[in-house]
Amino acid sequence: AEMPRHADRSLCCGAGGARMWMEEKIGKRINLERVDEAIATEAETIVTGCPFCRVMLTDGLDQRQSEAVATNVE
């Protein structure tokens, strides 16, 4: 299952440009935005080819799992 924003409409997390270490001042954290989109697809496994996105998605998924939002997602 593809997330709503993919291919030419994709949403880059920006971690390759050091966004990984930045704090958002407004809105939702980018890692939570992307992991929420992934959870909404109801997929059991989230996959990415980007090592930076992997870190961002893993962090977001860990948070959502601690909140019991995503229990069956890997």
DSSP file (Angstrom, degrees, kcal/mol; ACC not computed):
  #  RESIDUE AA STRUCTURE BP1 BP2  ACC     N-H-->O    O-->H-N    N-H-->O    O-->H-N    TCO  KAPPA ALPHA  PHI   PSI    X-CA   Y-CA   Z-CA
    1    1 A A              0   0    0      0, 0.0     2,-0.3     0, 0.0    40,-0.1   0.000 360.0 360.0 360.0 133.0    0.0    0.0    0.0
    2    2 A E        -     0   0    0      1,-0.1     4,-0.1    39,-0.0     0, 0.0  -0.690 360.0-117.0 -92.3 147.6    1.3    3.4   -0.9
    3    3 A M        -     0   0    0     -2,-0.3    35,-0.1     2,-0.2    -1,-0.1  -0.424  33.9-104.7 -74.4 159.6    0.9    6.4    1.3
    4    4 A P  S    S+     0   0    0      0, 0.0     2,-0.9     0, 0.0    -1,-0.1   0.870 113.9  54.2 -56.5 -38.5   -1.1    9.3   -0.1
    5    5 A R  S    S+     0   0    0      6,-0.1     6,-0.7     3,-0.0     2,-0.3  -0.829  81.7 124.7-101.8 100.5    2.0   11.4   -0.7
    6    6 A H    >   +     0   0    0     -2,-0.9     3,-2.2     4,-0.2     2,-0.1  -0.910  53.6   9.1-145.7 172.2    4.3    9.3   -2.8
    7    7 A A  G >  S-     0   0    0     -2,-0.3     3,-1.4     1,-0.3    -2,-0.0  -0.331 133.6  -0.4  56.2-123.3    6.3    9.4   -6.1
    8    8 A D  G 3  S+     0   0    0      1,-0.3    -1,-0.3    -2,-0.1    -3,-0.0   0.604 141.9  48.0 -75.3  -8.9    6.1   12.9   -7.6
    9    9 A R  G <  S+     0   0    0     -3,-2.2    -1,-0.3    -5,-0.1    -2,-0.2   0.099  86.6 142.1-109.7  19.9    3.9   14.1   -4.7
   10   10 A S    <   -     0   0    0     -3,-1.4     2,-0.6    -5,-0.1    -4,-0.2  -0.088  49.4-133.0 -66.4 161.5    6.2   12.6   -2.0
   11   11 A L        -     0   0    0     -6,-0.7     2,-0.3    23,-0.0    -1,-0.1  -0.941  18.7-150.7-116.5 107.1    7.0   14.3    1.3
   12   12 A C        -     0   0    0     -2,-0.6    18,-0.0     1,-0.1     0, 0.0  -0.596   9.1-144.6 -78.4 134.8   10.7   14.2    2.1
   13   13 A C        -     0   0    0     -2,-0.3    -1,-0.1     1,-0.1    17,-0.1   0.721  27.7-136.2 -72.8 -19.6   11.4   14.1    5.8
   14   14 A G    > > +     0   0    0      5,-0.1     5,-2.0    16,-0.1     3,-1.5   0.539  62.5 132.3  80.0   6.4   14.5   16.2    5.2
   15   15 A A  G > 5 +     0   0    0      1,-0.3     3,-1.6     4,-0.2     5,-0.4   0.828  67.0  61.2 -63.4 -31.5   16.8   14.1    7.4
   16   16 A G  G 3 5S+     0   0    0      1,-0.3    -1,-0.3     2,-0.1    -2,-0.0   0.723 102.7  53.2 -65.6 -19.9   19.5   14.0    4.8
   17   17 A G  G < 5S-     0   0    0     -3,-1.5    -1,-0.3     0, 0.0    -2,-0.2  -0.004 130.6 -95.1-102.5  26.4   19.6   17.8    5.0
   18   18 A A  T X 5S+     0   0    0     -3,-1.6     3,-1.4     1,-0.1    -3,-0.2   0.548  88.6 129.4  74.0  11.2   20.1   17.7    8.8
   19   19 A R  G > < +     0   0    0     -5,-2.0     3,-1.7     1,-0.3    -4,-0.2   0.731  57.7  79.3 -65.1 -19.3   16.4   18.1    9.6
   20   20 A M  G 3  S+     0   0    0     -5,-0.4    -1,-0.3    -6,-0.3    -5,-0.1   0.808  97.0  42.4 -56.7 -30.8   16.8   15.1   11.9
   21   21 A W  G <  S+     0   0    0     -3,-1.4     2,-0.3    -6,-0.1    -1,-0.3   0.314  97.4  97.0-101.8   7.5   18.3   17.3   14.5
   22   22 A M    <   -     0   0    0     -3,-1.7     2,-0.4    -4,-0.1    -4,-0.0  -0.708  65.2-137.0 -98.8 149.4   15.9   20.2   14.1
   23   23 A E        -     0   0    0     -2,-0.3     2,-0.3     6,-0.0    -2,-0.1  -0.881  21.1-123.7-102.2 135.1   12.9   20.9   16.3
   24   24 A E        -     0   0    0     -2,-0.4     3,-0.1     1,-0.1     5,-0.1  -0.588  17.9-167.1 -75.8 137.2    9.7   22.0   14.6
   25   25 A K  S    S+     0   0    0     -2,-0.3     2,-0.3     1,-0.2    -1,-0.1   0.747  73.2  25.6 -94.0 -29.8    8.3   25.2   16.0
   26   26 A I  S    S+     0   0    0      2,-0.1    -1,-0.2     0, 0.0     2,-0.0  -0.947 108.8   4.6-132.7 154.2    4.9   25.0   14.4
   27   27 A G  S    S-     0   0    0     -2,-0.3     2,-0.3    -3,-0.1    -3,-0.0  -0.265  98.7 -29.2  76.7-160.7    2.7   22.1   13.3
   28   28 A K        -     0   0    0      1,-0.1    -2,-0.1     2,-0.0    -3,-0.1  -0.676  68.0 -97.4 -97.7 145.5    3.4   18.4   13.7
   29   29 A R     >  -     0   0    0     -2,-0.3     4,-2.3     1,-0.1     3,-0.3  -0.372  32.4-127.8 -60.4 139.4    6.8   16.7   13.8
   30   30 A I  H  > S+     0   0    0      1,-0.2     4,-2.4     2,-0.2     5,-0.2   0.852 107.1  54.9 -63.0 -36.5    7.7   15.4   10.3
   31   31 A N  H  > S+     0   0    0      1,-0.2     4,-2.0     2,-0.2    -1,-0.2   0.880 111.3  45.0 -66.8 -34.7    8.5   11.9   11.6
   32   32 A L  H  > S+     0   0    0     -3,-0.3     4,-2.3     2,-0.2    -2,-0.2   0.863 110.2  55.1 -74.3 -35.6    5.0   11.6   13.2
   33   33 A E  H  X S+     0   0    0     -4,-2.3     4,-1.7     2,-0.2    -2,-0.2   0.943 113.5  41.1 -59.3 -48.5    3.3   13.1   10.1
   34   34 A R  H  X S+     0   0    0     -4,-2.4     4,-2.1     2,-0.2    -2,-0.2   0.900 115.1  49.1 -70.2 -40.8    4.9   10.4    7.9
   35   35 A V  H  X S+     0   0    0     -4,-2.0     4,-2.7    -5,-0.2    -1,-0.2   0.862 109.0  53.9 -70.1 -32.7    4.4    7.5   10.4
   36   36 A D  H  X S+     0   0    0     -4,-2.3     4,-2.0     2,-0.2    -1,-0.2   0.894 108.8  49.3 -64.9 -38.7    0.7    8.5   10.8
   37   37 A E  H  X S+     0   0    0     -4,-1.7     4,-0.7    -5,-0.2    -2,-0.2   0.904 112.3  48.4 -64.0 -40.6    0.3    8.3    7.0
   38   38 A A  H ><>S+     0   0    0     -4,-2.1     3,-0.9     1,-0.2     5,-0.8   0.912 110.8  49.7 -67.1 -42.4    1.9    4.9    7.0
   39   39 A I  H ><5S+     0   0    0     -4,-2.7     3,-1.9     1,-0.2    -1,-0.2   0.877 103.2  61.9 -62.8 -37.5   -0.3    3.6    9.9
   40   40 A A  H 3<5S+     0   0    0     -4,-2.0    -1,-0.2     1,-0.3    -2,-0.2   0.722  92.4  64.7 -63.4 -21.5   -3.4    4.9    8.1
   41   41 A T  T <<5S-     0   0    0     -3,-0.9    -1,-0.3    -4,-0.7    -2,-0.2   0.636 104.0-132.6 -74.5 -12.1   -2.6    2.5    5.2
   42   42 A E  T < 5 +     0   0    0     -3,-1.9    -3,-0.1    -4,-0.3     2,-0.1   0.703  51.0 155.2  65.2  22.6   -3.2   -0.4    7.6
   43   43 A A      < -     0   0    0     -5,-0.8    -1,-0.2     1,-0.1     3,-0.1  -0.473  44.0-144.2 -74.8 151.9    0.0   -2.0    6.4
   44   44 A E  S    S+     0   0    0      1,-0.2    30,-2.4    -2,-0.1     2,-0.4   0.686  85.2  39.9 -88.7 -20.6    1.7   -4.4    8.8
   45   45 A T        -     0   0    0     28,-0.2     2,-0.5    29,-0.2    -1,-0.2  -0.996  69.0-150.1-133.4 134.0    5.2   -3.4    7.7
   46   46 A I        -     0   0    0     -2,-0.4     2,-0.4    -3,-0.1   -11,-0.0  -0.899  21.8-172.9-102.4 130.1    6.6    0.0    6.8
   47   47 A V        +     0   0    0     -2,-0.5     2,-0.3     2,-0.0    -2,-0.0  -0.959  10.9 168.4-127.7 140.2    9.4   -0.1    4.3
   48   48 A T        -     0   0    0     -2,-0.4    -2,-0.0     1,-0.1     6,-0.0  -0.989  29.7-150.4-145.0 152.6   11.7    2.6    2.9
   49   49 A G  S    S+     0   0    0     -2,-0.3    -1,-0.1     4,-0.0     3,-0.1   0.489  76.1  89.7 -96.9  -5.7   14.8    2.6    0.8
   50   50 A C     >  -     0   0    0      1,-0.1     4,-2.0     2,-0.0     5,-0.1  -0.816  65.2-152.1 -97.5 124.6   16.2    5.8    2.4
   51   51 A P  H  > S+     0   0    0      0, 0.0     4,-1.4     0, 0.0    -1,-0.1   0.824  98.6  51.2 -64.9 -29.6   18.4    5.3    5.5
   52   52 A F  H  > S+     0   0    0      2,-0.2     4,-2.2     1,-0.2     5,-0.2   0.914 109.6  48.5 -72.6 -42.5   17.4    8.8    6.8
   53   53 A C  H  > S+     0   0    0      1,-0.2     4,-3.4     2,-0.2     5,-0.3   0.858 106.3  59.6 -63.5 -34.1   13.7    8.0    6.4
   54   54 A R  H  X S+     0   0    0     -4,-2.0     4,-2.4     2,-0.2    -1,-0.2   0.925 107.4  44.7 -59.8 -44.9   14.3    4.7    8.2
   55   55 A V  H  X S+     0   0    0     -4,-1.4     4,-2.3     2,-0.2    -2,-0.2   0.938 115.9  46.6 -64.1 -47.3   15.6    6.6   11.3
   56   56 A M  H  X S+     0   0    0     -4,-2.2     4,-2.2     1,-0.2    -2,-0.2   0.920 115.4  45.4 -63.4 -44.5   12.8    9.1   11.2
   57   57 A L  H  X S+     0   0    0     -4,-3.4     4,-2.9     2,-0.2     5,-0.2   0.891 111.6  52.5 -67.7 -39.0   10.1    6.5   10.7
   58   58 A T  H  X S+     0   0    0     -4,-2.4     4,-2.5    -5,-0.3    -2,-0.2   0.925 110.9  47.4 -62.4 -44.3   11.5    4.2   13.4
   59   59 A D  H  X S+     0   0    0     -4,-2.3     4,-1.8     2,-0.2    -2,-0.2   0.921 114.8  46.0 -62.5 -44.4   11.5    7.1   15.9
   60   60 A G  H  X S+     0   0    0     -4,-2.2     4,-2.4     2,-0.2    -2,-0.2   0.896 113.0  49.4 -65.6 -40.9    7.9    8.1   15.0
   61   61 A L  H  X S+     0   0    0     -4,-2.9     4,-2.7     2,-0.2     5,-0.2   0.896 107.5  54.6 -67.2 -40.0    6.8    4.5   15.1
   62   62 A D  H  X S+     0   0    0     -4,-2.5     4,-1.9    -5,-0.2    -1,-0.2   0.915 110.7  46.8 -57.9 -42.6    8.4    3.9   18.5
   63   63 A Q  H  X S+     0   0    0     -4,-1.8     4,-1.2     2,-0.2    -2,-0.2   0.938 112.9  47.5 -66.0 -45.9    6.5    7.0   19.8
   64   64 A R  H  <>S+     0   0    0     -4,-2.4     5,-2.8     1,-0.2     6,-0.8   0.860 111.2  51.9 -65.4 -34.4    3.2    5.8   18.3
   65   65 A Q  H ><5S+     0   0    0     -4,-2.7     3,-1.3     1,-0.2    -1,-0.2   0.878 106.7  53.1 -68.5 -36.5    3.7    2.3   19.7
   66   66 A S  H 3<5S+     0   0    0     -4,-1.9    -1,-0.2     1,-0.3    -2,-0.2   0.773 109.5  49.4 -67.6 -24.7    4.3    3.7   23.2
   67   67 A E  T 3<5S-     0   0    0     -4,-1.2    -1,-0.3    -5,-0.1    -2,-0.2   0.388 115.5-120.3 -90.2   1.2    1.0    5.6   22.8
   68   68 A A  T < 5S+     0   0    0     -3,-1.3     3,-0.2     2,-0.2    -3,-0.2   0.746  81.7 119.8  63.3  26.6   -0.7    2.3   21.7
   69   69 A V  S   <S+     0   0    0     -5,-2.8     2,-0.5     1,-0.3    -4,-0.2   0.850  79.1  30.4 -83.7 -39.2   -1.7    3.9   18.4
   70   70 A A        +     0   0    0     -6,-0.8    -1,-0.3    -9,-0.2    -2,-0.2  -0.900  66.5 151.7-123.7 100.0    0.3    1.4   16.3
   71   71 A T  S    S+     0   0    0     -2,-0.5    -1,-0.1    -3,-0.2    -2,-0.1   0.761  73.8  40.8-100.7 -28.1    0.5   -2.0   17.9
   72   72 A N  S    S+     0   0    0    -29,-0.1     2,-0.4   -27,-0.0    -1,-0.1   0.027  89.8 107.4-110.1  26.8    0.8   -4.4   15.0
   73   73 A V              0   0    0     -3,-0.1   -28,-0.2     1,-0.1   -29,-0.1  -0.876 360.0 360.0-111.8 138.7    3.1   -2.4   12.8
   74   74 A E              0   0    0    -30,-2.4   -29,-0.2    -2,-0.4    -1,-0.1   0.342 360.0 360.0-118.6 360.0    6.8   -3.3   12.2
